[in-house]
Amino acid sequence: MALRVPEVNRALQAHTALVAPLKYSVWRDGVEVEQPLWVNNSASGIPPFMRWTGCVKDLFLFGWALLGAELGADGLPVDLIHVPRDLWDMDSDGKVQVKESVPANYTQRLILIQLGSNGLLTDGIDSIRQARKLEHARQARLDTPPAATELHVTDKQYDEMQPEEMAALAKNYAEQRNKHAVSVTPSYLEVKDHQDSQVDLFESGMNSLRLQLAMHSGVPANFLEAGKEGGSNGQMTYTNENGKASELWVFGSARFAYAITARLSMDDVVGPNAEVRADLSEFMVSAPDNVLTAESPVEIEDINV
């Protein structure tokens, strides 16, 4: 249901696009070591990109993701697959139970990744439900749109007009408007045009919901085109050119990458004195050469008064 909300789907796609392609490597005692198979490949036939795509999706929605590991002779994982959320559960003792459809060789060790916060389906469920209700109301309005023009009878003696007479009156007026730029109405008829004065409450409500969804999903508000009513063009660009870090990465996507690398760096995955690093060079901010610090020399010119 949540991914049927376009703003939620767009936020997930953005996080996935930044995190899933990251390159990981294993380091021990500060030195990059020979890499296990799971770093760049998988005997399962599922590429690492799809593995991390599934992890980001589960972390985003549920706050948890699960990896299934095949162990090598040293007792450490040599291959990993992502186990979709609907194929595992957690019992009352906190132990993970996977369904039989998961290949047995990838259940030799189950690696549970925790985001550190509740997923969108917990914290943002109210906003998601509101967005769905608003979309249903919008669709109902499209199916039965309100009248753009009202023919208001001002003379009481015409209040007892029969439905057929009212329909004929409206039809005649509509035909005149279609044929001519100028229409003629009886003295007892007042034309009220609602097209210009009508406030689009659906767009106003959706704009408010976009702000909520942006905060829940960890993306900048204008990335979901929130705030357009205030005059903003609703556009957003994010770039790393000239040392500018992406707001989307820093305040949103980074937490997924850090959650993954933190769990993979545990001893049951890479052994003692080892860690997993992600290549984040694309998101690094280089310090400019002209940074002014407290130790920077300051030249003061003499001023003659």
PLY file of the C-alpha trace (Angstrom):
ply
format ascii 1.0
element vertex 305
property float x
property float y
property float z
element edge 304
property int vertex1
property int vertex2
end_header
0.00 0.00 0.00
2.76 2.45 0.96
4.56 2.25 -2.39
1.32 3.17 -4.18
1.85 6.66 -2.79
4.03 8.34 -5.48
5.97 10.44 -2.97
6.94 7.37 -0.93
7.96 5.46 -4.04
10.07 8.37 -5.26
11.85 8.68 -1.90
12.67 4.96 -1.86
13.97 5.07 -5.43
16.22 7.99 -4.52
17.73 6.22 -1.50
18.19 3.02 -3.50
19.86 4.85 -6.38
22.50 6.23 -4.00
23.09 3.24 -1.71
22.67 0.10 -3.85
25.59 0.81 -6.26
28.12 1.45 -3.46
31.30 -0.63 -3.56
32.24 -2.42 -0.33
35.59 -3.78 0.77
36.93 -5.67 3.78
39.81 -4.20 5.79
41.81 -5.78 8.61
44.17 -3.83 10.85
43.91 -0.85 8.49
44.90 -2.86 5.40
42.59 -3.98 2.58
42.60 -7.77 2.45
41.67 -10.36 -0.15
37.96 -9.87 -0.70
35.38 -12.62 -0.11
33.03 -13.56 -2.92
30.05 -11.64 -1.54
31.77 -8.27 -1.95
31.52 -8.18 -5.75
29.63 -11.30 -6.76
27.29 -14.10 -5.68
26.96 -17.75 -6.61
23.21 -17.33 -6.26
23.06 -15.47 -9.57
21.64 -12.40 -7.83
24.03 -9.44 -8.27
25.10 -7.40 -5.23
23.17 -4.41 -6.59
19.88 -6.29 -6.19
20.95 -7.57 -2.77
21.52 -4.04 -1.46
18.40 -2.77 -3.24
16.34 -5.25 -1.25
18.10 -4.31 1.99
17.46 -0.59 1.50
13.80 -1.25 0.73
13.30 -3.31 3.89
15.21 -0.86 6.07
13.18 2.00 4.61
9.81 0.35 5.15
10.35 -1.86 8.21
13.55 -0.67 9.92
15.05 -4.17 9.58
16.67 -6.18 6.78
17.96 -9.75 6.67
20.88 -11.32 4.84
21.34 -15.06 4.46
24.94 -16.27 4.47
26.76 -19.32 3.16
29.81 -19.99 5.29
33.33 -20.89 4.22
35.88 -23.19 5.83
36.88 -20.43 8.26
33.32 -20.10 9.52
32.83 -16.66 7.93
30.37 -15.78 5.16
31.64 -16.24 1.63
28.33 -15.49 -0.08
25.26 -13.46 0.81
21.70 -13.05 -0.39
18.95 -10.70 0.69
16.02 -12.46 2.34
12.80 -10.52 1.57
10.76 -9.40 4.57
7.84 -11.69 3.75
10.12 -14.75 3.95
11.19 -14.35 7.56
9.78 -13.49 10.96
10.95 -13.03 14.52
9.62 -15.19 17.35
8.89 -14.11 20.91
12.48 -14.85 21.91
13.85 -12.52 19.25
15.13 -15.39 17.10
14.77 -15.08 13.34
12.80 -17.81 11.58
12.96 -18.11 7.77
10.58 -19.93 5.48
11.51 -23.12 3.67
11.61 -21.32 0.31
14.94 -19.72 1.31
17.80 -21.93 0.01
19.21 -23.98 2.90
22.85 -23.15 2.11
22.04 -19.46 2.67
20.59 -20.09 6.13
23.86 -21.22 7.67
24.05 -17.78 9.25
21.36 -15.12 9.35
22.60 -11.54 9.50
19.97 -9.13 10.80
20.56 -5.48 9.96
18.90 -2.84 12.13
18.36 0.72 10.93
18.23 2.11 14.44
14.76 3.59 14.02
11.30 2.43 13.07
10.55 2.02 9.41
8.15 4.15 7.44
5.32 1.66 7.89
5.43 2.33 11.62
6.30 5.99 12.04
4.70 7.26 8.84
1.65 5.03 8.60
-0.81 7.84 9.45
0.55 10.08 6.70
0.45 7.18 4.23
-3.18 6.45 5.04
-4.07 10.11 4.67
-2.37 10.22 1.28
-4.31 7.17 0.11
-7.61 8.65 1.33
-6.86 11.93 -0.39
-6.08 10.12 -3.64
-9.35 8.20 -3.44
-11.22 11.47 -2.87
-9.42 13.06 -5.81
-10.37 10.12 -8.05
-14.01 10.37 -6.94
-13.96 14.05 -7.82
-12.54 13.30 -11.27
-15.29 10.74 -11.82
-18.01 13.20 -10.76
-16.57 16.71 -11.15
-18.46 19.65 -9.61
-20.26 22.06 -11.91
-18.01 24.87 -13.13
-20.97 27.15 -13.86
-24.09 27.73 -11.76
-27.33 29.19 -13.19
-28.96 30.87 -10.21
-32.69 31.74 -10.56
-33.33 35.06 -8.82
-37.08 35.37 -9.32
-39.14 33.27 -6.90
-41.88 32.66 -9.43
-39.47 30.45 -11.32
-38.57 28.36 -8.25
-41.27 25.85 -9.14
-39.70 24.99 -12.49
-39.95 21.33 -13.38
-36.72 19.28 -13.64
-37.20 19.05 -17.41
-37.40 22.85 -17.64
-34.25 23.27 -15.54
-32.39 20.77 -17.71
-33.51 22.57 -20.87
-32.40 25.90 -19.43
-28.94 24.57 -18.61
-28.67 22.88 -22.01
-29.60 26.05 -23.88
-27.06 28.08 -21.95
-24.31 25.52 -22.58
-25.08 25.47 -26.31
-24.83 29.26 -26.46
-21.45 29.21 -24.72
-20.15 26.56 -27.10
-21.24 28.46 -30.20
-20.57 32.05 -29.16
-18.18 34.02 -26.97
-21.14 36.05 -25.66
-24.25 34.57 -24.05
-27.68 36.10 -23.37
-29.60 35.17 -20.21
-33.09 36.05 -18.97
-33.47 38.75 -16.33
-34.31 36.19 -13.67
-31.07 34.22 -14.26
-27.73 34.96 -12.62
-24.63 33.19 -13.94
-22.05 32.22 -11.31
-18.68 31.02 -12.58
-16.83 28.81 -10.06
-13.78 28.03 -12.19
-11.63 30.98 -11.13
-12.71 31.24 -7.51
-12.65 27.55 -6.68
-9.84 26.60 -4.29
-8.15 23.30 -5.02
-8.30 21.80 -1.55
-6.88 18.53 -2.83
-3.63 20.14 -3.94
-3.42 22.12 -0.71
-3.94 18.97 1.36
-1.46 16.98 -0.71
1.15 19.68 -0.33
0.82 19.45 3.44
1.11 15.67 3.26
4.20 15.91 1.07
5.95 17.81 3.84
5.07 15.07 6.32
6.11 12.29 3.94
9.41 14.05 3.22
10.24 14.18 6.93
9.28 10.54 7.47
11.15 9.28 4.40
14.34 11.29 4.90
14.34 13.40 1.74
14.29 17.19 1.28
10.76 18.57 1.04
11.25 20.07 -2.41
12.46 16.69 -3.67
8.80 15.64 -3.36
7.72 18.99 -4.85
6.28 20.21 -1.55
5.86 23.93 -1.08
4.78 24.78 -4.63
1.81 26.85 -3.44
4.11 29.38 -1.80
5.66 30.27 -5.11
8.46 27.70 -5.18
9.05 26.09 -8.54
9.03 22.69 -6.87
12.31 21.74 -8.44
15.40 20.38 -6.74
18.92 19.70 -7.85
21.55 17.97 -5.79
25.17 17.70 -6.80
28.65 17.08 -5.49
30.35 19.50 -7.86
32.78 21.96 -6.31
32.72 20.13 -3.00
28.98 20.50 -2.39
27.58 17.50 -0.52
24.17 16.16 -1.45
21.53 17.05 1.12
19.69 13.92 0.08
22.72 11.80 0.94
23.82 13.54 4.12
20.42 13.72 5.82
18.73 10.69 4.28
20.47 7.97 2.31
23.67 7.85 4.38
21.97 6.17 7.34
21.12 3.13 5.21
24.73 2.74 4.05
26.06 3.19 7.58
23.60 0.65 8.99
24.75 -1.91 6.41
28.49 -1.35 6.89
28.13 -1.33 10.68
26.46 -4.74 10.70
28.84 -6.24 8.14
31.79 -5.11 10.26
30.79 -7.38 13.15
33.01 -10.35 14.02
30.47 -12.94 12.81
30.78 -11.53 9.28
34.43 -10.49 8.78
36.18 -11.78 11.90
38.07 -9.89 14.63
40.03 -6.67 13.98
38.28 -6.24 10.62
35.70 -3.89 9.18
33.70 -3.29 6.00
34.07 0.06 4.29
31.93 1.58 1.59
33.48 3.76 -1.09
31.93 7.13 -0.25
34.41 9.24 -2.20
31.61 10.54 -4.40
30.00 12.15 -1.37
33.09 13.52 0.32
33.34 17.30 0.68
36.76 18.72 -0.01
37.80 21.65 2.13
38.22 24.85 0.14
41.64 26.47 0.02
40.42 29.82 1.27
38.91 28.73 4.60
39.31 31.44 7.23
40.26 30.08 10.66
41.27 31.63 13.95
44.93 31.09 13.02
44.65 32.68 9.59
46.74 35.85 9.18
44.72 38.99 8.73
46.04 41.98 6.86
44.84 45.39 8.08
45.25 48.39 5.87
45.99 51.79 7.35
43.08 54.13 7.09
43.72 57.86 7.19
40.88 59.77 8.75
0 1
1 2
2 3
3 4
4 5
5 6
6 7
7 8
8 9
9 10
10 11
11 12
12 13
13 14
14 15
15 16
16 17
17 18
18 19
19 20
20 21
21 22
22 23
23 24
24 25
25 26
26 27
27 28
28 29
29 30
30 31
31 32
32 33
33 34
34 35
35 36
36 37
37 38
38 39
39 40
40 41
41 42
42 43
43 44
44 45
45 46
46 47
47 48
48 49
49 50
50 51
51 52
52 53
53 54
54 55
55 56
56 57
57 58
58 59
59 60
60 61
61 62
62 63
63 64
64 65
65 66
66 67
67 68
68 69
69 70
70 71
71 72
72 73
73 74
74 75
75 76
76 77
77 78
78 79
79 80
80 81
81 82
82 83
83 84
84 85
85 86
86 87
87 88
88 89
89 90
90 91
91 92
92 93
93 94
94 95
95 96
96 97
97 98
98 99
99 100
100 101
101 102
102 103
103 104
104 105
105 106
106 107
107 108
108 109
109 110
110 111
111 112
112 113
113 114
114 115
115 116
116 117
117 118
118 119
119 120
120 121
121 122
122 123
123 124
124 125
125 126
126 127
127 128
128 129
129 130
130 131
131 132
132 133
133 134
134 135
135 136
136 137
137 138
138 139
139 140
140 141
141 142
142 143
143 144
144 145
145 146
146 147
147 148
148 149
149 150
150 151
151 152
152 153
153 154
154 155
155 156
156 157
157 158
158 159
159 160
160 161
161 162
162 163
163 164
164 165
165 166
166 167
167 168
168 169
169 170
170 171
171 172
172 173
173 174
174 175
175 176
176 177
177 178
178 179
179 180
180 181
181 182
182 183
183 184
184 185
185 186
186 187
187 188
188 189
189 190
190 191
191 192
192 193
193 194
194 195
195 196
196 197
197 198
198 199
199 200
200 201
201 202
202 203
203 204
204 205
205 206
206 207
207 208
208 209
209 210
210 211
211 212
212 213
213 214
214 215
215 216
216 217
217 218
218 219
219 220
220 221
221 222
222 223
223 224
224 225
225 226
226 227
227 228
228 229
229 230
230 231
231 232
232 233
233 234
234 235
235 236
236 237
237 238
238 239
239 240
240 241
241 242
242 243
243 244
244 245
245 246
246 247
247 248
248 249
249 250
250 251
251 252
252 253
253 254
254 255
255 256
256 257
257 258
258 259
259 260
260 261
261 262
262 263
263 264
264 265
265 266
266 267
267 268
268 269
269 270
270 271
271 272
272 273
273 274
274 275
275 276
276 277
277 278
278 279
279 280
280 281
281 282
282 283
283 284
284 285
285 286
286 287
287 288
288 289
289 290
290 291
291 292
292 293
293 294
294 295
295 296
296 297
297 298
298 299
299 300
300 301
301 302
302 303
303 304
